[in-house]
């Protein structure tokens, strides 16, 4: 791990799987961050952030109070929560305070292996090996870090994290087709392996958090949502570890990933979005009514399943090498409470108790046919009705089965 600090400039590139396209440069001067597109990249017409980063040949600067002065598209590359904790803890071990490094330094630690297709140089990314990973051991290590211990494993955990976001500890892994072998997942993909992400419990989770999220993924697919493959890896310590195949890359291809948070420059820590905004964003970005319906279906599932942590970083759009945008597969679907117990993303202005009447109006205002709205609602209800059977099958505690069932019944 390099310890070069206080970068004044960093190069930004875009790699869809083969050659890297030069996007532009970020520079820091007098505590302000500036960005300038590469002239050749502008001629390609690949607009990486249509709403928040003007596609023009001039030096640009941004609000220093939001995203530490970064444009939202580059802020999307940075880890938050767990990943930020790991880097800050590792730097402190080397007598470096987090206040001494800049957002450009943090992007350099993301380097070539962050989420999506954006890459950064210089690259301070951690070196990793292809050694086997034991999830129970990794889980124990993450818990020690949360407890303020395990300083000797910080570098390995940071290498496994990449730029994954969220408060819960995560690891980027490679899994074989039979899901029996697990190795580090940030670099070259071995034959018959796929890119996955696995989650571990944080200090607030119970031992069945992974099982709950896995059951939610089953119900979400039954409700018609598009998701990547999911799996509940066994554990001797808990009900299992939830894992999902990554949607930002395949064996040979990477996709540019951009969250609603970054696109709209809407800080997810201070929720202010409505699903009306997300449906409009989907229409503007994709120009595809089918993608709008996908976003609406996600809104229905989140509300009826009591997934209230539906903040702006939990909605992502993907762009391919041709410049076409699509809504990403759904992710981070689980039972949760939002700020003050309210829905993080409102439904037609309602955050405290959004219900069917709000969802129906949301769909109608988005020009979705009433028959399609009713079909989506009924399909979601039928999927959620499987909660108690599935939760028992996968080891969710009786207390959580009853609690979640009561909320699902109330919302439906």
C-alpha atoms as one frame of an Amber mdcrd trajectory, in Angstrom:
protein
   0.000   0.000   0.000   1.446   3.314  -1.056   1.396   6.152   1.437   1.725
   9.059  -0.966  -0.699  11.662   0.294  -2.204  15.008  -0.620  -2.531  14.338
  -4.328  -2.977  17.472  -6.392  -4.209  15.682  -9.510  -5.653  12.328 -10.528
  -6.527  10.862 -13.924  -9.996   9.421 -14.527 -10.601   6.628 -17.029 -13.446
   4.399 -18.169 -12.852   0.701 -18.735 -15.634  -1.490 -20.102 -13.448  -4.596
 -20.021 -10.573  -4.048 -22.457  -8.971  -0.700 -23.218  -9.240   2.264 -20.865
 -10.668   5.490 -22.279  -9.220   8.689 -20.819 -12.166  10.592 -19.317 -10.432
  13.593 -17.798  -8.584  14.945 -14.777  -9.519  15.889 -11.230  -7.347  18.479
  -9.508  -7.271  19.989  -6.047  -6.327  23.632  -5.466  -6.905  25.669  -2.319
  -9.295  23.068  -0.897 -11.469  23.117  -3.999 -11.756  20.287  -6.503 -11.814
  20.926 -10.246 -12.605  18.621 -13.148 -11.860  18.875 -16.855 -12.931  16.406
 -19.547 -10.411  15.007 -21.992 -11.134  16.523 -25.439 -11.039  13.107 -27.120
 -13.536  11.705 -24.625 -15.974  14.526 -25.362 -15.893  13.547 -29.030 -16.962
   9.977 -28.106 -20.302  11.214 -26.809 -20.358   8.939 -23.739 -21.943  11.184
 -21.126 -21.085   9.512 -17.810 -23.287  11.810 -15.696 -25.962  13.550 -17.779
 -27.504  15.575 -14.957 -24.715  16.485 -12.560 -21.568  16.848 -14.669 -21.996
  19.124 -17.700 -20.593  17.489 -20.836 -18.454  20.422 -21.984 -14.872  21.464
 -22.630 -14.227  23.705 -19.664 -12.896  23.449 -16.129 -15.708  22.740 -13.652
 -15.970  23.018  -9.880 -18.661  21.873  -7.475 -20.302  22.512  -4.111 -17.526
  22.003  -1.516 -20.123  21.095   1.125 -21.504  18.090  -0.797 -19.475  14.932
  -1.451 -16.357  16.774  -0.201 -16.416  18.823  -3.405 -16.468  15.860  -5.817
 -18.960  15.533  -8.655 -21.537  12.900  -7.724 -20.363  10.450 -10.369 -16.890
  10.199  -8.810 -18.250  10.212  -5.277 -20.123   7.045  -6.290 -16.725   5.350
  -6.615 -15.839   5.961  -2.979 -16.662   3.498  -0.222 -18.643   4.757   2.723
 -19.514   3.181   6.057 -17.489  -0.020   6.385 -14.989   0.672   3.597 -14.228
   4.150   4.872 -13.800   2.830   8.398 -11.243   0.281   7.233  -9.110   2.793
   5.344  -9.245   5.349   8.160  -8.271   2.687  10.697  -5.391   1.442   8.556
  -4.065   4.963   7.959  -4.210   5.698  11.682  -2.005   2.673  12.318   0.544
   4.383  10.065   0.229   7.648  12.011  -1.904   9.326   9.341  -5.110  11.083
  10.353  -8.163  10.873   8.091  -8.184  14.656   7.967  -4.789  14.532   6.245
  -6.017  12.765   3.115  -8.177  14.231   0.381 -10.974  12.768  -1.754  -8.405
  12.434  -4.545  -6.263  10.250  -2.255  -9.305   8.097  -1.506 -10.005   7.682
  -5.221  -6.401   6.576  -5.711  -6.998   3.810  -3.153  -9.997   2.702  -5.238
  -7.702   2.610  -8.283  -8.647   0.131 -10.989 -10.926  -2.131  -8.976 -13.874
  -0.076  -7.800 -17.544  -0.655  -8.471 -18.493   0.038 -12.083 -16.211   0.974
 -14.982 -14.478   4.110 -13.692 -10.759   3.759 -12.903  -8.263   6.149 -11.317
  -4.518   6.801 -11.615  -2.286   6.813  -9.702  -3.533   3.504  -8.403  -2.880
   2.798  -4.701  -5.085  -0.285  -4.695  -4.157  -3.146  -2.345  -2.502  -6.221
  -3.780  -4.464  -9.431  -3.235  -3.910 -13.116  -3.764  -6.191 -15.888  -4.998
  -6.106 -17.770  -1.687  -9.224 -19.515  -0.417 -11.535 -17.600   1.904 -13.375
 -19.085   4.893 -16.437 -16.955   5.539 -16.726 -17.733   9.260 -13.117 -16.595
   9.746 -13.732 -13.460   7.689 -16.880 -12.737   9.694 -14.979 -13.065  12.961
 -12.318 -10.680  11.648 -14.914  -8.072  10.699 -16.471  -8.277  14.142 -13.079
  -7.732  15.771 -12.592  -4.614  13.655 -16.016  -3.327  14.708 -14.933  -3.937
  18.302 -11.743  -1.925  17.740  -9.411  -4.916  17.464  -7.880  -7.089  14.696
  -5.418  -4.458  13.465  -3.408  -7.210  11.751  -6.203  -8.025   9.276  -7.140
  -4.474   8.278  -5.195  -4.540   5.025  -6.731  -7.836   3.882 -10.250  -6.682
   4.744  -9.688  -3.404   2.916  -8.409  -5.276  -0.132 -11.600  -7.349  -0.099
 -13.916  -4.374   0.238 -13.195  -2.415  -2.945 -15.551   0.550  -3.126 -18.652
  -1.269  -1.928 -20.976   1.013  -0.008 -23.197   0.749   3.042 -22.738   0.317
   6.757 -22.655  -3.472   6.833 -19.279  -5.171   6.331 -18.928  -6.561   2.813
 -16.352  -8.433   0.771 -15.892  -8.649  -2.986 -15.273 -12.297  -3.762 -15.028
 -14.776  -6.624 -17.178 -17.892  -6.353 -17.012 -21.043  -8.457 -20.100 -22.231
 -10.347 -20.933 -24.814  -7.673 -20.539 -22.159  -4.928 -18.101 -24.284  -2.975
 -14.861 -22.343  -3.483 -14.429 -18.688  -2.533 -11.370 -16.526  -3.278 -10.520
 -12.816  -3.409 -12.699 -11.135  -6.015 -11.172  -7.845  -7.140  -8.731  -8.877
  -9.823  -8.419 -11.456 -12.610 -11.327 -13.876 -12.778 -10.319 -17.538 -12.848
 -12.069 -20.042 -15.112 -15.518 -21.137 -13.892 -15.605 -18.356 -11.274 -17.975
 -15.383 -11.049 -17.862 -12.012  -9.285 -19.972 -11.916  -6.109 -20.443  -9.724
  -3.031 -21.002 -11.218   0.451 -22.316  -9.398   3.526 -21.612  -9.817   7.226
 -23.515  -8.605  10.271 -22.773  -5.236  11.815 -23.046  -4.482  15.517 -26.804
  -3.830  15.220 -27.729  -6.997  13.298 -28.937 -10.278  14.698 -27.488 -13.625
  13.677 -30.313 -14.114  11.181 -29.740 -10.893   9.186 -28.304 -12.822   6.243
 -31.204 -15.255   6.206 -33.736 -12.416   6.272 -32.127 -10.722   3.274 -31.946
 -14.025   1.413 -35.674 -14.674   1.949 -36.395 -11.137   0.767 -34.424 -11.840
  -2.412 -36.549 -14.916  -3.084 -39.744 -12.943  -2.545 -38.477 -10.063  -4.691
 -37.871 -12.386  -7.631 -41.341 -13.884  -7.149 -42.676 -10.310  -7.199 -41.156
  -9.832 -10.655 -38.113  -7.771  -9.707 -34.922  -8.241 -11.676 -32.097  -9.415
  -9.410 -28.791 -11.166  -9.929 -28.265 -14.629  -8.470 -28.372 -14.775  -4.667
 -27.182 -17.409  -2.215 -27.127 -18.052   1.525 -23.712 -19.439   2.392 -23.765
 -21.749   5.439 -22.216 -20.741   8.747 -21.391 -22.336  12.078 -21.924 -18.960
  13.740 -25.220 -17.697  12.316 -28.132 -18.512  10.022 -25.828 -17.878   7.063
 -24.168 -15.183   4.960 -26.171 -13.439   2.258 -24.353 -13.107  -1.064 -25.290
 -11.809  -4.484 -23.653 -11.915  -7.882 -22.330  -8.499  -8.905 -24.248  -6.658
 -11.614 -21.517  -4.166 -12.503 -19.319  -6.717 -14.248 -19.284 -10.110 -15.919
 -16.414 -12.329 -17.010 -15.334  -9.949 -19.788 -17.425  -6.808 -19.424 -17.750
  -3.921 -16.983 -20.619  -1.454 -16.766 -20.531   2.169 -15.686 -22.574   2.388
 -12.467 -24.178   5.613 -11.231 -26.500   5.913  -8.232 -29.525   8.182  -7.959
 -27.592   9.866  -5.151 -24.738  10.751  -7.487 -26.890  11.531 -10.509 -29.138
  13.968  -8.670 -26.505  15.239  -6.227 -28.919  14.248  -3.468 -27.132  13.343
  -0.233 -28.518  10.002   0.956 -27.818  10.971   4.589 -30.534  13.634   4.422
 -33.388  11.887   2.589 -35.421  14.231   0.418 -36.365  12.131  -2.621 -39.792
  10.897  -3.622 -40.463   7.904  -5.857 -41.932  10.467  -8.249 -38.370  11.791
  -8.649 -36.996   8.299  -9.270 -39.629   7.472 -11.875 -38.919  10.779 -13.651
 -35.177  10.143 -13.451 -35.623   6.677 -14.935 -37.649   8.094 -17.830 -35.180
  10.912 -18.551 -32.139   8.650 -18.395 -33.383   5.510 -20.170 -36.222   6.822
 -22.382 -37.758   3.382 -21.901 -41.187   2.876 -20.320 -40.204  -0.689 -19.407
 -37.468   0.657 -17.153 -39.962   3.054 -15.555 -42.231   0.096 -14.773 -39.249
  -1.707 -13.206 -38.662   1.249 -10.900 -42.365   1.350 -10.022 -42.330  -2.365
  -9.221 -39.382  -1.748  -6.903 -41.293   1.042  -5.141 -44.251  -1.291  -4.558
 -42.035  -4.027  -3.159 -40.120  -1.689  -0.841 -43.278  -0.178   0.623 -45.256
  -3.397   1.046 -42.280  -5.362   2.424 -41.340  -2.638   4.949 -37.942  -1.994
   3.390 -37.635   1.585   4.584 -33.886   2.001   4.091 -34.589   2.791   0.431
 -32.297   5.818   0.240 -30.818   7.311  -2.912 -27.696   5.113  -2.913 -29.875
   2.019  -3.162 -30.956   2.827  -6.724 -28.354   2.437  -9.464 -28.310   2.884
 -13.231 -25.896   1.098 -15.561 -24.420   2.395 -18.812 -22.787   0.102 -21.369
 -20.056   0.891 -23.884 -22.625   2.155 -26.394 -23.940   4.765 -23.951 -27.264
   3.023 -23.278 -28.653   3.364 -19.738 -30.711   0.767 -17.857 -31.921   0.421
 -14.283 -29.636  -1.979 -12.438 -30.935  -5.181 -10.864 -32.460  -4.550  -7.448
 -30.244  -4.840  -4.357 -30.204  -4.186  -0.595 -33.753  -5.474  -0.197 -34.498
  -6.470   3.382 -36.673  -5.612   6.349 -35.508  -2.255   7.658 -36.515   1.037
   9.207 -35.711   4.416   7.735 -35.061   7.783   9.413 -37.393   8.122  12.398
 -39.066   4.946  11.218 -40.252   6.537   7.961 -39.732   5.499   4.352 -36.416
   6.994   3.225 -37.903   7.689  -0.199 -41.405   9.150   0.041 -44.399   8.089
  -2.029 -46.351  11.093  -3.376 -45.178  13.113  -0.388 -45.992  10.444   2.208
 -43.135   9.046   4.270 -44.661   7.962   7.561 -47.408   5.625   6.369 -47.275
   5.138   2.608 -49.964   2.703   1.489 -51.771   1.299  -1.507 -53.573   4.544
  -2.265 -50.228   6.351  -2.540 -48.714   3.602  -4.690 -51.694   3.594  -7.039
 -51.535   7.361  -7.476 -47.770   7.129  -8.014 -48.310   4.665 -10.858 -51.133
   6.598 -12.457 -49.162   9.859 -12.343 -46.332   8.024 -14.133 -48.792   7.058
 -16.920 -48.738   3.359 -15.994 -52.014   1.636 -16.871 -54.269   0.793 -13.925
 -54.432  -2.864 -14.961 -50.615  -3.035 -14.836 -50.572  -1.331 -11.428 -53.088
  -3.821 -10.037 -51.102  -6.713 -11.526 -47.856  -5.520  -9.895 -49.514  -4.980
  -6.505 -51.171  -8.407  -6.541 -47.981 -10.182  -7.657 -46.068  -8.465  -4.846
 -48.696  -9.408  -2.275 -48.582 -13.035  -3.364 -44.779 -13.061  -3.148 -44.779
 -11.535   0.343 -47.376 -14.042   1.542 -44.579 -16.645   1.455 -42.648 -14.878
   4.219 -43.504 -17.149   7.168 -42.880 -20.421   5.320 -39.601 -19.280   3.772
 -38.353 -17.600   6.956 -38.825 -20.812   8.959 -37.098 -22.829   6.234 -33.976
 -20.629   6.275 -33.545 -20.195  10.014 -34.989 -16.763  10.802 -35.741 -16.418
  14.519 -39.329 -16.806  15.681 -39.310 -13.273  17.070 -38.290 -11.768  13.715
 -40.685 -13.986  11.783 -43.605 -12.639  13.789 -42.401  -9.026  13.796 -41.802
  -8.879  10.045 -45.021 -10.741   9.310 -46.989  -8.166  11.293 -45.437  -5.286
   9.317 -45.960  -6.975   5.952 -49.610  -7.642   6.784 -50.101  -4.045   7.918
 -48.540  -2.627   4.745 -50.401  -4.956   2.394
